[in-house]
Amino acid sequence: MAVEKPFDDIKQVLEEKGHEVKMFDSDQELKDYDMGVVRALSDVNIDQFDFPVVSIEGDSVQDIVNDVEKRLHRKYS
């Protein structure tokens, strides 16, 4: 899983729940992750990802973690 810098708090909670998490810069091209957590999604950056993405915009850390886990569960069930 990839989490956009500087969201270390989200990375930490996801790791505590057993997920392997890497941090990335917003302009970095990403491939081969099962999920991404980004600051915001737009028509400009949506094509940058070849995996499902959760936007941080306006959500609490717990809301984001819940969304990630729901999407991963759907993906692997």
URSULSUL-V349668 format. One record per backbone hydrogen bond with DSSP energy under -1.0 kcal/mol. CO is the residue of the C=O (numbers start at 1). NH is the residue of the N-H. Records with the same first field share a line. If there is no record, write none. Layout:
CO->NH / NH
This chain:
1->22
2->37
3->24
4->7
6->8
7->11
8->12
9->13
10->14
11->15
12->16
13->17
14->19
15->18
22->3
24->5
25->28
35->2
36->54
37->4
38->56
42->46
45->48
46->49
52->36
54->38
56->59
60->64
61->65
62->66
63->67
64->68
65->69
66->70
67->71
68->72
69->73
70->74
71->75
72->76
